[in-house]
Amino acid sequence: MRRAVLVGTGSSALVVALLALKPHQIPGPDTSAARSPVPSHTATGPSTGTSAGTGTYTGDPVDTRYGTVQVAVTVTDGRITAVKVIQAPDRNGRDQQISSQALPQLTQEAIKAQSAHIDTVSGASYTSQGYAQSLQSALDQAHV
C-alpha cells in the first residue's frame, strides 16, 4: 500500500513538472545559427521614389540541420502581401513531405502576423526556425 502511494505521488509530481515546461520558441535573427556566406541582399522592388517597404525582398539563405531555407517576401505599403519559398529542405522524401506540409502553414502565419514572429510548426522545428530567420532578413531589407 505504501509503495502504491509513493508511485502515485511521484507520477503526479512528474506530470506537474512536465506541464510546467514552456514550449520552445524560435530565436530571433541575431542568434548564432549558421548562414550561407554568400550575401543575398537583393531587393527586386523599387528602392527610391516610392513608399518605404514596397517591393519584393529576398531573405538570406539559412542553413538548417536538414537543408537550406530561403524566402522572398512581397511587401506593399509596409504590409506583407505574399511570401515565396525559394529554397527548402528536400534531400529525401521525408524532408519533402515535411516541407510540403509546414511551409504553407508558415506562410499563412507570416501573412497573418505581419512579422517573422510566428509559431513553430510541430515536426518541422528546424525548417520553421530557418523560415523565420530568412523572413526576418527580408523584412529588415524592406525596413518593415
The first five atom37 places (N, CA, C, CB, O) and aatype in JSON, in Angstrom:
{
  "aatype": [12, 1, 1, 0, 19, 10, 19, 7, 16, 7, 15, 15, 0, 10, 19, 19, 0, 10, 10, 0, 10, 11, 14, 8, 5, 9, 14, 7, 14, 3, 16, 15, 0, 0, 1, 15, 14, 19, 14, 15, 8, 16, 0, 16, 7, 14, 15, 16, 7, 16, 15, 0, 7, 16, 7, 16, 18, 16, 7, 3, 14, 19, 3, 16, 1, 18, 7, 16, 19, 5, 19, 0, 19, 16, 19, 16, 3, 7, 1, 9, 16, 0, 19, 11, 19, 9, 5, 0, 14, 3, 1, 2, 7, 1, 3, 5, 5, 9, 15, 15, 5, 0, 10, 14, 5, 10, 16, 5, 6, 0, 9, 11, 0, 5, 15, 0, 8, 9, 3, 16, 19, 15, 7, 0, 15, 18, 16, 15, 5, 7, 18, 0, 5, 15, 10, 5, 15, 0, 10, 3, 5, 0, 8, 19],
  "atom_mask": [
    [1, 1, 1, 1, 1],
    [1, 1, 1, 1, 1],
    [1, 1, 1, 1, 1],
    [1, 1, 1, 1, 1],
    [1, 1, 1, 1, 1],
    [1, 1, 1, 1, 1],
    [1, 1, 1, 1, 1],
    [1, 1, 1, 0, 1],
    [1, 1, 1, 1, 1],
    [1, 1, 1, 0, 1],
    [1, 1, 1, 1, 1],
    [1, 1, 1, 1, 1],
    [1, 1, 1, 1, 1],
    [1, 1, 1, 1, 1],
    [1, 1, 1, 1, 1],
    [1, 1, 1, 1, 1],
    [1, 1, 1, 1, 1],
    [1, 1, 1, 1, 1],
    [1, 1, 1, 1, 1],
    [1, 1, 1, 1, 1],
    [1, 1, 1, 1, 1],
    [1, 1, 1, 1, 1],
    [1, 1, 1, 1, 1],
    [1, 1, 1, 1, 1],
    [1, 1, 1, 1, 1],
    [1, 1, 1, 1, 1],
    [1, 1, 1, 1, 1],
    [1, 1, 1, 0, 1],
    [1, 1, 1, 1, 1],
    [1, 1, 1, 1, 1],
    [1, 1, 1, 1, 1],
    [1, 1, 1, 1, 1],
    [1, 1, 1, 1, 1],
    [1, 1, 1, 1, 1],
    [1, 1, 1, 1, 1],
    [1, 1, 1, 1, 1],
    [1, 1, 1, 1, 1],
    [1, 1, 1, 1, 1],
    [1, 1, 1, 1, 1],
    [1, 1, 1, 1, 1],
    [1, 1, 1, 1, 1],
    [1, 1, 1, 1, 1],
    [1, 1, 1, 1, 1],
    [1, 1, 1, 1, 1],
    [1, 1, 1, 0, 1],
    [1, 1, 1, 1, 1],
    [1, 1, 1, 1, 1],
    [1, 1, 1, 1, 1],
    [1, 1, 1, 0, 1],
    [1, 1, 1, 1, 1],
    [1, 1, 1, 1, 1],
    [1, 1, 1, 1, 1],
    [1, 1, 1, 0, 1],
    [1, 1, 1, 1, 1],
    [1, 1, 1, 0, 1],
    [1, 1, 1, 1, 1],
    [1, 1, 1, 1, 1],
    [1, 1, 1, 1, 1],
    [1, 1, 1, 0, 1],
    [1, 1, 1, 1, 1],
    [1, 1, 1, 1, 1],
    [1, 1, 1, 1, 1],
    [1, 1, 1, 1, 1],
    [1, 1, 1, 1, 1],
    [1, 1, 1, 1, 1],
    [1, 1, 1, 1, 1],
    [1, 1, 1, 0, 1],
    [1, 1, 1, 1, 1],
    [1, 1, 1, 1, 1],
    [1, 1, 1, 1, 1],
    [1, 1, 1, 1, 1],
    [1, 1, 1, 1, 1],
    [1, 1, 1, 1, 1],
    [1, 1, 1, 1, 1],
    [1, 1, 1, 1, 1],
    [1, 1, 1, 1, 1],
    [1, 1, 1, 1, 1],
    [1, 1, 1, 0, 1],
    [1, 1, 1, 1, 1],
    [1, 1, 1, 1, 1],
    [1, 1, 1, 1, 1],
    [1, 1, 1, 1, 1],
    [1, 1, 1, 1, 1],
    [1, 1, 1, 1, 1],
    [1, 1, 1, 1, 1],
    [1, 1, 1, 1, 1],
    [1, 1, 1, 1, 1],
    [1, 1, 1, 1, 1],
    [1, 1, 1, 1, 1],
    [1, 1, 1, 1, 1],
    [1, 1, 1, 1, 1],
    [1, 1, 1, 1, 1],
    [1, 1, 1, 0, 1],
    [1, 1, 1, 1, 1],
    [1, 1, 1, 1, 1],
    [1, 1, 1, 1, 1],
    [1, 1, 1, 1, 1],
    [1, 1, 1, 1, 1],
    [1, 1, 1, 1, 1],
    [1, 1, 1, 1, 1],
    [1, 1, 1, 1, 1],
    [1, 1, 1, 1, 1],
    [1, 1, 1, 1, 1],
    [1, 1, 1, 1, 1],
    [1, 1, 1, 1, 1],
    [1, 1, 1, 1, 1],
    [1, 1, 1, 1, 1],
    [1, 1, 1, 1, 1],
    [1, 1, 1, 1, 1],
    [1, 1, 1, 1, 1],
    [1, 1, 1, 1, 1],
    [1, 1, 1, 1, 1],
    [1, 1, 1, 1, 1],
    [1, 1, 1, 1, 1],
    [1, 1, 1, 1, 1],
    [1, 1, 1, 1, 1],
    [1, 1, 1, 1, 1],
    [1, 1, 1, 1, 1],
    [1, 1, 1, 1, 1],
    [1, 1, 1, 1, 1],
    [1, 1, 1, 1, 1],
    [1, 1, 1, 1, 1],
    [1, 1, 1, 0, 1],
    [1, 1, 1, 1, 1],
    [1, 1, 1, 1, 1],
    [1, 1, 1, 1, 1],
    [1, 1, 1, 1, 1],
    [1, 1, 1, 1, 1],
    [1, 1, 1, 1, 1],
    [1, 1, 1, 0, 1],
    [1, 1, 1, 1, 1],
    [1, 1, 1, 1, 1],
    [1, 1, 1, 1, 1],
    [1, 1, 1, 1, 1],
    [1, 1, 1, 1, 1],
    [1, 1, 1, 1, 1],
    [1, 1, 1, 1, 1],
    [1, 1, 1, 1, 1],
    [1, 1, 1, 1, 1],
    [1, 1, 1, 1, 1],
    [1, 1, 1, 1, 1],
    [1, 1, 1, 1, 1],
    [1, 1, 1, 1, 1],
    [1, 1, 1, 1, 1]
  ],
  "atom_positions": [
    [[0.82, -1.18, 0.0], [0.0, 0.0, 0.0], [0.88, 1.26, 0.0], [-0.94, -0.01, 1.21], [0.61, 2.23, -0.72]],
    [[1.9, 1.21, 0.81], [2.8, 2.35, 0.9], [3.51, 2.6, -0.43], [3.83, 2.12, 2.01], [3.68, 3.75, -0.84]],
    [[3.9, 1.53, -1.11], [4.57, 1.63, -2.41], [3.63, 2.27, -3.43], [5.03, 0.24, -2.89], [4.08, 3.09, -4.22]],
    [[2.38, 1.91, -3.43], [1.41, 2.47, -4.37], [1.24, 3.98, -4.15], [0.05, 1.76, -4.23], [1.11, 4.73, -5.11]],
    [[1.24, 4.4, -2.92], [1.13, 5.83, -2.6], [2.35, 6.58, -3.09], [0.95, 6.05, -1.07], [2.23, 7.67, -3.66]],
    [[3.54, 6.02, -2.89], [4.77, 6.66, -3.35], [4.82, 6.75, -4.87], [5.98, 5.9, -2.82], [5.22, 7.77, -5.42]],
    [[4.43, 5.68, -5.55], [4.43, 5.68, -7.02], [3.42, 6.69, -7.54], [4.12, 4.26, -7.56], [3.72, 7.44, -8.47]],
    [[2.26, 6.72, -6.97], [1.22, 7.68, -7.39], [1.66, 9.12, -7.17], [0.0, 0.0, 0.0], [1.45, 9.96, -8.04]],
    [[2.26, 9.4, -6.04], [2.73, 10.75, -5.74], [3.87, 11.15, -6.68], [3.21, 10.84, -4.27], [3.89, 12.27, -7.19]],
    [[4.79, 10.24, -6.91], [5.9, 10.52, -7.82], [5.43, 10.76, -9.24], [0.0, 0.0, 0.0], [5.91, 11.66, -9.92]],
    [[4.48, 9.95, -9.69], [3.94, 10.12, -11.04], [3.23, 11.46, -11.17], [2.97, 8.98, -11.38], [3.37, 12.16, -12.18]],
    [[2.47, 11.82, -10.16], [1.76, 13.11, -10.18], [2.75, 14.27, -10.22], [0.84, 13.25, -8.96], [2.54, 15.24, -10.96]],
    [[3.8, 14.19, -9.45], [4.8, 15.25, -9.44], [5.48, 15.37, -10.8], [5.85, 14.98, -8.35], [5.76, 16.48, -11.25]],
    [[5.75, 14.25, -11.45], [6.37, 14.25, -12.77], [5.45, 14.9, -13.81], [6.73, 12.82, -13.2], [5.91, 15.69, -14.64]],
    [[4.18, 14.58, -13.76], [3.22, 15.16, -14.7], [3.13, 16.67, -14.49], [1.82, 14.52, -14.53], [3.12, 17.42, -15.47]],
    [[3.07, 17.12, -13.25], [3.01, 18.55, -12.96], [4.27, 19.26, -13.46], [2.82, 18.79, -11.46], [4.18, 20.35, -14.02]],
    [[5.42, 18.65, -13.26], [6.68, 19.25, -13.72], [6.72, 19.35, -15.24], [7.88, 18.44, -13.21], [7.16, 20.36, -15.77]],
    [[6.26, 18.33, -15.94], [6.24, 18.36, -17.39], [5.27, 19.39, -17.93], [5.89, 16.99, -17.94], [5.55, 20.05, -18.93]],
    [[4.14, 19.54, -17.29], [3.16, 20.53, -17.73], [3.63, 21.97, -17.47], [1.83, 20.3, -17.03], [3.16, 22.9, -18.13]],
    [[4.53, 22.14, -16.54], [5.04, 23.47, -16.22], [6.1, 23.95, -17.21], [5.61, 23.48, -14.83], [6.44, 25.13, -17.22]],
    [[6.62, 23.06, -18.04], [7.65, 23.45, -19.01], [7.05, 24.36, -20.06], [8.28, 22.22, -19.67], [5.91, 24.18, -20.48]],
    [[7.83, 25.35, -20.48], [7.38, 26.27, -21.51], [7.75, 25.71, -22.88], [8.01, 27.67, -21.32], [8.77, 25.04, -23.01]],
    [[6.91, 25.97, -23.9], [7.23, 25.47, -25.24], [8.43, 26.18, -25.83], [6.03, 25.63, -26.17], [8.75, 27.3, -25.44]],
    [[9.09, 25.51, -26.76], [10.26, 26.06, -27.44], [9.84, 27.25, -28.3], [10.95, 24.98, -28.31], [8.84, 27.18, -29.0]],
    [[10.61, 28.33, -28.24], [10.33, 29.49, -29.07], [11.46, 29.68, -30.07], [10.14, 30.76, -28.22], [12.61, 29.36, -29.78]],
    [[11.11, 30.2, -31.25], [12.1, 30.44, -32.29], [12.96, 31.62, -31.86], [11.43, 30.71, -33.67], [12.43, 32.69, -31.53]],
    [[14.29, 31.45, -31.85], [15.15, 32.58, -31.5], [15.12, 33.63, -32.59], [16.59, 32.11, -31.27], [14.81, 33.34, -33.75]],
    [[15.43, 34.86, -32.21], [15.45, 35.96, -33.16], [16.57, 35.83, -34.17], [0.0, 0.0, 0.0], [17.35, 34.89, -34.1]],
    [[16.66, 36.77, -35.1], [17.64, 36.67, -36.16], [19.07, 36.9, -35.71], [17.31, 37.65, -37.23], [20.0, 36.67, -36.49]],
    [[19.29, 37.33, -34.49], [20.64, 37.61, -34.01], [21.25, 36.4, -33.31], [20.62, 38.8, -33.08], [22.18, 36.56, -32.51]],
    [[20.76, 35.19, -33.6], [21.34, 34.01, -32.99], [22.56, 33.58, -33.77], [20.31, 32.87, -32.92], [22.88, 34.16, -34.8]],
    [[23.24, 32.58, -33.28], [24.45, 32.12, -33.93], [24.18, 30.99, -34.93], [25.45, 31.65, -32.9], [25.07, 30.19, -35.22]],
    [[22.96, 30.93, -35.45], [22.64, 29.9, -36.45], [23.5, 30.1, -37.69], [21.14, 29.94, -36.82], [23.77, 31.23, -38.1]],
    [[23.91, 29.0, -38.27], [24.77, 29.08, -39.46], [24.0, 29.66, -40.62], [25.32, 27.68, -39.83], [22.85, 29.3, -40.88]],
    [[24.65, 30.58, -41.32], [24.06, 31.18, -42.5], [25.03, 31.05, -43.65], [23.69, 32.66, -42.25], [26.24, 30.93, -43.45]],
    [[24.5, 31.08, -44.82], [25.33, 31.0, -46.01], [26.21, 32.24, -46.1], [24.47, 30.84, -47.29], [25.73, 33.35, -45.86]],
    [[27.5, 32.08, -46.45], [28.37, 33.24, -46.54], [28.1, 34.1, -47.78], [29.8, 32.79, -46.53], [28.63, 35.2, -47.88]],
    [[27.3, 33.61, -48.71], [27.02, 34.36, -49.92], [25.96, 35.42, -49.61], [26.55, 33.42, -51.06], [24.84, 35.06, -49.22]],
    [[26.28, 36.71, -49.77], [25.27, 37.72, -49.48], [24.14, 37.64, -50.48], [25.9, 39.13, -49.49], [24.35, 37.43, -51.67]],
    [[22.94, 37.82, -49.97], [21.77, 37.7, -50.82], [20.82, 38.83, -50.52], [21.08, 36.33, -50.62], [19.64, 38.6, -50.24]],
    [[21.31, 40.04, -50.58], [20.53, 41.21, -50.23], [19.95, 41.87, -51.47], [21.37, 42.2, -49.45], [20.18, 43.05, -51.71]],
    [[19.22, 41.11, -52.25], [18.68, 41.66, -53.48], [17.23, 42.04, -53.28], [18.83, 40.67, -54.64], [16.4, 41.19, -52.95]],
    [[16.93, 43.27, -53.48], [15.55, 43.73, -53.45], [15.13, 43.96, -54.89], [15.39, 45.03, -52.59], [15.76, 44.7, -55.63]],
    [[14.05, 43.3, -55.27], [13.61, 43.45, -56.64], [12.61, 44.58, -56.79], [13.01, 42.17, -57.14], [12.22, 44.93, -57.91]],
    [[12.2, 45.14, -55.67], [11.25, 46.26, -55.73], [12.0, 47.57, -55.82], [0.0, 0.0, 0.0], [13.21, 47.61, -55.58]],
    [[11.31, 48.63, -56.16], [11.96, 49.93, -56.24], [12.42, 50.39, -54.88], [11.03, 50.97, -56.85], [11.73, 50.19, -53.88]],
    [[13.6, 51.01, -54.83], [14.13, 51.42, -53.54], [14.08, 52.93, -53.35], [15.54, 50.94, -53.38], [14.31, 53.41, -52.23]],
    [[13.8, 53.69, -54.38], [13.68, 55.12, -54.23], [12.47, 55.61, -54.99], [14.95, 55.84, -54.72], [12.04, 54.98, -55.96]],
    [[11.91, 56.71, -54.54], [10.79, 57.31, -55.23], [9.44, 56.74, -54.85], [0.0, 0.0, 0.0], [8.42, 57.27, -55.3]],
    [[9.39, 55.68, -54.05], [8.12, 55.13, -53.6], [8.14, 55.01, -52.09], [7.84, 53.76, -54.26], [9.16, 55.26, -51.45]],
    [[7.02, 54.63, -51.53], [6.95, 54.49, -50.09], [7.88, 53.38, -49.62], [5.52, 54.23, -49.63], [8.06, 52.38, -50.32]],
    [[8.45, 53.57, -48.44], [9.35, 52.56, -47.89], [8.57, 51.27, -47.67], [10.0, 53.04, -46.56], [7.4, 51.29, -47.28]],
    [[9.23, 50.16, -47.93], [8.59, 48.88, -47.67], [7.66, 48.43, -48.77], [0.0, 0.0, 0.0], [6.69, 47.73, -48.49]],
    [[7.92, 48.79, -50.01], [7.14, 48.3, -51.13], [8.07, 47.6, -52.1], [6.36, 49.45, -51.84], [9.06, 48.18, -52.55]],
    [[7.76, 46.35, -52.44], [8.59, 45.59, -53.36], [8.72, 44.15, -52.91], [0.0, 0.0, 0.0], [8.05, 43.72, -51.97]],
    [[9.58, 43.41, -53.58], [9.86, 42.02, -53.22], [11.31, 41.93, -52.76], [9.59, 41.05, -54.43], [12.22, 42.39, -53.45]],
    [[11.51, 41.36, -51.6], [12.82, 41.31, -50.97], [13.19, 39.87, -50.67], [12.83, 42.16, -49.67], [12.39, 39.12, -50.11]],
    [[14.39, 39.49, -51.04], [14.87, 38.12, -50.83], [15.65, 38.05, -49.53], [15.75, 37.65, -52.02], [16.61, 38.8, -49.33]],
    [[15.24, 37.15, -48.66], [15.93, 36.96, -47.39], [17.2, 36.17, -47.55], [0.0, 0.0, 0.0], [17.42, 35.53, -48.58]],
    [[18.03, 36.21, -46.55], [19.27, 35.44, -46.55], [18.94, 33.94, -46.51], [20.16, 35.83, -45.35], [17.96, 33.54, -45.87]],
    [[19.73, 33.12, -47.18], [19.55, 31.67, -47.03], [20.03, 31.26, -45.64], [20.33, 30.89, -48.15], [21.08, 31.7, -45.18]],
    [[19.26, 30.42, -44.98], [19.6, 29.96, -43.63], [19.81, 28.45, -43.68], [18.48, 30.34, -42.61], [18.9, 27.7, -44.03]],
    [[21.01, 28.02, -43.32], [21.32, 26.6, -43.29], [20.77, 25.99, -42.02], [22.85, 26.36, -43.4], [21.04, 26.47, -40.92]],
    [[19.99, 24.92, -42.17], [19.46, 24.19, -41.02], [20.04, 22.79, -41.04], [17.91, 24.15, -41.04], [20.78, 22.42, -41.96]],
    [[19.72, 22.02, -40.06], [20.22, 20.65, -39.95], [19.79, 19.81, -41.16], [19.71, 20.0, -38.66], [20.5, 18.88, -41.55]],
    [[18.64, 20.13, -41.75], [18.1, 19.31, -42.83], [18.18, 19.97, -44.21], [16.69, 18.98, -42.54], [17.71, 19.4, -45.2]],
    [[18.77, 21.15, -44.28], [18.9, 21.82, -45.57], [18.71, 23.32, -45.44], [0.0, 0.0, 0.0], [18.44, 23.82, -44.35]],
    [[18.85, 24.02, -46.54], [18.77, 25.47, -46.56], [17.33, 25.94, -46.74], [19.66, 26.04, -47.66], [16.57, 25.35, -47.52]],
    [[16.98, 26.99, -46.02], [15.67, 27.61, -46.16], [15.9, 29.07, -46.56], [14.84, 27.51, -44.82], [16.7, 29.77, -45.96]],
    [[15.18, 29.5, -47.59], [15.26, 30.89, -48.04], [13.9, 31.31, -48.58], [16.37, 31.07, -49.13], [13.24, 30.55, -49.29]],
    [[13.49, 32.53, -48.23], [12.2, 33.04, -48.69], [12.36, 34.42, -49.29], [11.19, 33.09, -47.53], [13.35, 35.11, -49.05]],
    [[11.38, 34.81, -50.09], [11.29, 36.16, -50.62], [9.92, 36.68, -50.19], [11.47, 36.2, -52.2], [8.92, 35.98, -50.29]],
    [[9.89, 37.9, -49.72], [8.64, 38.49, -49.22], [8.23, 39.66, -50.12], [8.8, 38.95, -47.75], [9.06, 40.48, -50.5]],
    [[6.95, 39.71, -50.44], [6.41, 40.84, -51.18], [5.7, 41.74, -50.18], [5.43, 40.37, -52.32], [4.83, 41.3, -49.43]],
    [[6.09, 43.01, -50.2], [5.56, 43.99, -49.26], [4.91, 45.11, -50.06], [6.67, 44.54, -48.32], [5.5, 45.62, -51.01]],
    [[3.72, 45.47, -49.68], [3.01, 46.57, -50.32], [2.59, 47.56, -49.23], [1.78, 46.06, -51.14], [1.85, 47.21, -48.31]],
    [[3.06, 48.78, -49.35], [2.76, 49.84, -48.37], [3.04, 49.38, -46.94], [1.3, 50.26, -48.49], [2.28, 49.67, -46.02]],
    [[4.16, 48.67, -46.77], [4.58, 48.26, -45.43], [3.89, 47.03, -44.9], [0.0, 0.0, 0.0], [4.11, 46.66, -43.74]],
    [[3.06, 46.37, -45.69], [2.35, 45.16, -45.25], [2.8, 43.96, -46.07], [0.82, 45.36, -45.37], [2.98, 44.06, -47.28]],
    [[2.96, 42.82, -45.41], [3.33, 41.58, -46.09], [2.11, 41.11, -46.88], [3.81, 40.48, -45.07], [1.04, 40.87, -46.31]],
    [[2.27, 40.97, -48.19], [1.17, 40.5, -49.02], [1.41, 39.1, -49.55], [0.95, 41.45, -50.18], [0.45, 38.41, -49.9]],
    [[2.66, 38.67, -49.62], [2.97, 37.31, -50.08], [4.36, 36.91, -49.61], [2.87, 37.22, -51.62], [5.24, 37.75, -49.41]],
    [[4.54, 35.6, -49.44], [5.85, 35.04, -49.12], [6.05, 33.86, -50.06], [5.95, 34.61, -47.59], [5.21, 32.97, -50.14]],
    [[7.18, 33.86, -50.76], [7.51, 32.78, -51.68], [8.73, 32.04, -51.14], [7.78, 33.33, -53.13], [9.73, 32.66, -50.78]],
    [[8.64, 30.73, -51.09], [9.76, 29.91, -50.63], [10.69, 29.66, -51.82], [9.27, 28.56, -50.01], [10.27, 29.1, -52.83]],
    [[11.94, 30.09, -51.69], [12.93, 29.93, -52.75], [13.69, 28.62, -52.57], [13.9, 31.12, -52.76], [13.92, 27.9, -53.54]],
    [[14.08, 28.33, -51.33], [14.79, 27.08, -51.03], [14.15, 26.45, -49.8], [16.32, 27.34, -50.79], [13.74, 27.15, -48.86]],
    [[14.08, 25.12, -49.82], [13.55, 24.39, -48.67], [14.25, 23.04, -48.6], [12.0, 24.21, -48.76], [14.73, 22.54, -49.62]],
    [[14.32, 22.44, -47.41], [14.94, 21.12, -47.3], [14.22, 20.11, -48.19], [14.92, 20.64, -45.83], [12.99, 19.97, -48.12]],
    [[14.99, 19.41, -49.04], [14.38, 18.43, -49.95], [15.34, 17.29, -50.28], [13.94, 19.12, -51.24], [15.3, 16.73, -51.37]],
    [[16.21, 16.95, -49.34], [17.22, 15.92, -49.59], [16.62, 14.54, -49.79], [18.2, 15.87, -48.45], [17.17, 13.72, -50.53]],
    [[15.48, 14.28, -49.14], [14.86, 12.97, -49.28], [13.34, 13.13, -49.21], [15.37, 11.99, -48.18], [12.83, 14.24, -49.03]],
    [[12.63, 12.04, -49.34], [11.17, 12.08, -49.34], [10.59, 12.63, -48.05], [0.0, 0.0, 0.0], [9.59, 13.34, -48.07]],
    [[11.21, 12.31, -46.93], [10.71, 12.79, -45.64], [10.85, 14.31, -45.55], [11.47, 12.12, -44.47], [9.93, 14.99, -45.1]],
    [[12.0, 14.84, -45.98], [12.2, 16.3, -45.99], [11.17, 16.97, -46.88], [13.63, 16.65, -46.46], [10.61, 18.01, -46.51]],
    [[10.91, 16.39, -48.03], [9.93, 16.96, -48.96], [8.53, 16.93, -48.37], [9.96, 16.19, -50.29], [7.76, 17.88, -48.54]],
    [[8.2, 15.86, -47.67], [6.89, 15.74, -47.05], [6.71, 16.79, -45.95], [6.69, 14.32, -46.48], [5.68, 17.46, -45.87]],
    [[7.73, 16.92, -45.11], [7.65, 17.9, -44.02], [7.55, 19.3, -44.59], [8.88, 17.79, -43.1], [6.73, 20.1, -44.13]],
    [[8.37, 19.62, -45.59], [8.34, 20.96, -46.2], [6.99, 21.25, -46.84], [9.45, 21.09, -47.23], [6.47, 22.35, -46.71]],
    [[6.43, 20.27, -47.53], [5.16, 20.5, -48.22], [4.02, 20.75, -47.24], [4.82, 19.31, -49.1], [3.04, 21.41, -47.59]],
    [[4.14, 20.24, -46.03], [3.1, 20.47, -45.02], [3.38, 21.73, -44.2], [2.99, 19.27, -44.11], [2.45, 22.48, -43.87]],
    [[4.64, 21.97, -43.86], [4.98, 23.06, -42.95], [5.03, 24.42, -43.63], [6.3, 22.78, -42.29], [4.57, 25.41, -43.06]],
    [[5.59, 24.49, -44.82], [5.81, 25.8, -45.45], [4.53, 26.57, -45.75], [6.58, 25.61, -46.72], [4.51, 27.78, -45.54]],
    [[3.46, 25.93, -46.23], [2.21, 26.69, -46.4], [1.66, 27.23, -45.07], [1.16, 25.82, -47.07], [1.11, 28.33, -45.02]],
    [[1.82, 26.45, -44.01], [1.37, 26.91, -42.69], [2.19, 28.11, -42.23], [1.47, 25.77, -41.66], [1.64, 29.08, -41.71]],
    [[3.49, 28.04, -42.43], [4.37, 29.14, -42.03], [4.06, 30.41, -42.83], [5.83, 28.75, -42.21], [4.06, 31.51, -42.28]],
    [[3.81, 30.24, -44.12], [3.5, 31.38, -44.97], [2.19, 32.03, -44.53], [3.4, 30.96, -46.45], [2.11, 33.25, -44.41]],
    [[1.19, 31.22, -44.28], [-0.09, 31.74, -43.81], [0.07, 32.47, -42.48], [-1.11, 30.59, -43.67], [-0.52, 33.54, -42.27]],
    [[0.85, 31.9, -41.6], [1.09, 32.5, -40.29], [1.83, 33.84, -40.42], [1.9, 31.54, -39.4], [1.51, 34.79, -39.71]],
    [[2.82, 33.91, -41.32], [3.59, 35.14, -41.51], [2.71, 36.26, -42.04], [4.76, 34.9, -42.47], [2.81, 37.4, -41.59]],
    [[1.85, 35.95, -42.98], [0.95, 36.97, -43.54], [-0.05, 37.43, -42.47], [0.2, 36.43, -44.78], [-0.36, 38.61, -42.37]],
    [[-0.53, 36.49, -41.7], [-1.48, 36.82, -40.62], [-0.81, 37.68, -39.54], [-2.05, 35.54, -40.0], [-1.39, 38.66, -39.07]],
    [[0.42, 37.3, -39.16], [1.13, 38.0, -38.08], [1.76, 39.3, -38.56], [2.21, 37.11, -37.5], [2.05, 40.18, -37.75]],
    [[1.98, 39.43, -39.88], [2.64, 40.6, -40.46], [4.04, 40.81, -39.86], [1.8, 41.86, -40.23], [4.5, 41.93, -39.7]],
    [[4.69, 39.69, -39.54], [6.04, 39.75, -39.0], [6.66, 38.35, -39.08], [6.04, 40.27, -37.52], [6.03, 37.4, -39.54]],
    [[7.89, 38.26, -38.63], [8.58, 36.97, -38.58], [8.39, 36.28, -37.24], [10.07, 37.15, -38.87], [8.97, 35.22, -37.0]],
    [[7.6, 36.86, -36.37], [7.33, 36.26, -35.06], [6.16, 35.3, -35.21], [7.02, 37.36, -33.97], [5.01, 35.64, -34.94]],
    [[6.49, 34.09, -35.66], [5.48, 33.09, -35.97], [5.73, 31.84, -35.16], [5.46, 32.78, -37.46], [6.85, 31.58, -34.71]],
    [[4.68, 31.05, -34.98], [4.79, 29.81, -34.23], [5.54, 28.76, -35.03], [3.41, 29.29, -33.84], [5.49, 28.74, -36.26]],
    [[6.23, 27.89, -34.33], [6.91, 26.76, -34.94], [5.89, 25.7, -35.31], [7.98, 26.19, -33.98], [4.97, 25.43, -34.55]],
    [[6.05, 25.11, -36.49], [5.17, 24.02, -36.9], [5.69, 22.73, -36.26], [5.11, 23.89, -38.46], [6.87, 22.41, -36.36]],
    [[4.8, 22.01, -35.61], [5.17, 20.77, -34.95], [5.73, 19.78, -35.95], [3.95, 20.16, -34.23], [5.13, 19.54, -37.0]],
    [[6.89, 19.22, -35.64], [7.54, 18.26, -36.52], [8.45, 18.9, -37.55], [0.0, 0.0, 0.0], [9.1, 18.21, -38.32]],
    [[8.48, 20.23, -37.57], [9.32, 20.95, -38.54], [10.01, 22.12, -37.86], [8.47, 21.44, -39.75], [10.03, 23.23, -38.39]],
    [[10.56, 21.88, -36.69], [11.13, 22.98, -35.91], [12.34, 23.61, -36.58], [11.52, 22.5, -34.54], [12.49, 24.83, -36.55]],
    [[13.21, 22.81, -37.19], [14.39, 23.38, -37.86], [13.97, 24.2, -39.08], [15.36, 22.27, -38.27], [14.49, 25.29, -39.3]],
    [[13.05, 23.67, -39.86], [12.55, 24.38, -41.03], [11.84, 25.67, -40.6], [11.6, 23.48, -41.86], [12.01, 26.71, -41.23]],
    [[11.06, 25.6, -39.53], [10.35, 26.78, -39.02], [11.33, 27.86, -38.59], [9.44, 26.39, -37.85], [11.13, 29.04, -38.87]],
    [[12.38, 27.45, -37.9], [13.39, 28.41, -37.43], [14.09, 29.06, -38.62], [14.41, 27.71, -36.52], [14.28, 30.28, -38.64]],
    [[14.49, 28.26, -39.6], [15.15, 28.81, -40.79], [14.24, 29.74, -41.56], [0.0, 0.0, 0.0], [14.68, 30.78, -42.04]],
    [[12.97, 29.38, -41.68], [11.97, 30.2, -42.38], [11.85, 31.56, -41.69], [10.59, 29.48, -42.41], [11.89, 32.6, -42.35]],
    [[11.71, 31.54, -40.38], [11.55, 32.79, -39.63], [12.78, 33.68, -39.75], [11.27, 32.48, -38.15], [12.66, 34.9, -39.87]],
    [[13.97, 33.09, -39.73], [15.19, 33.88, -39.84], [15.34, 34.48, -41.23], [16.41, 33.03, -39.51], [15.73, 35.64, -41.36]],
    [[15.04, 33.72, -42.26], [15.12, 34.25, -43.62], [14.07, 35.32, -43.84], [14.95, 33.11, -44.66], [14.34, 36.35, -44.47]],
    [[12.87, 35.1, -43.32], [11.8, 36.09, -43.42], [12.2, 37.38, -42.72], [10.49, 35.55, -42.83], [11.98, 38.47, -43.25]],
    [[12.79, 37.28, -41.55], [13.21, 38.48, -40.81], [14.28, 39.23, -41.6], [13.75, 38.1, -39.41], [14.27, 40.46, -41.63]],
    [[15.18, 38.51, -42.23], [16.2, 39.14, -43.05], [15.57, 39.95, -44.21], [17.15, 38.08, -43.6], [16.0, 41.07, -44.49]],
    [[14.57, 39.36, -44.86], [13.88, 40.05, -45.95], [13.13, 41.27, -45.43], [12.93, 39.1, -46.66], [13.12, 42.32, -46.08]],
    [[12.49, 41.14, -44.27], [11.74, 42.27, -43.7], [12.68, 43.38, -43.26], [10.9, 41.8, -42.51], [12.32, 44.56, -43.33]],
    [[13.87, 43.03, -42.8], [14.86, 44.04, -42.45], [15.26, 44.85, -43.69], [16.11, 43.37, -41.81], [15.44, 46.06, -43.62]],
    [[15.4, 44.17, -44.81], [15.75, 44.87, -46.05], [14.62, 45.8, -46.48], [16.05, 43.87, -47.17], [14.87, 46.87, -47.03]],
    [[13.38, 45.39, -46.22], [12.22, 46.19, -46.61], [11.96, 47.31, -45.62], [10.98, 45.3, -46.73], [11.1, 48.16, -45.85]],
    [[12.7, 47.32, -44.52], [12.5, 48.3, -43.44], [11.09, 48.27, -42.91], [12.84, 49.7, -43.93], [10.47, 49.3, -42.67]],
    [[10.59, 47.04, -42.74], [9.23, 46.85, -42.19], [9.34, 46.37, -40.78], [8.4, 45.86, -43.05], [8.32, 46.14, -40.12]]
  ]
}
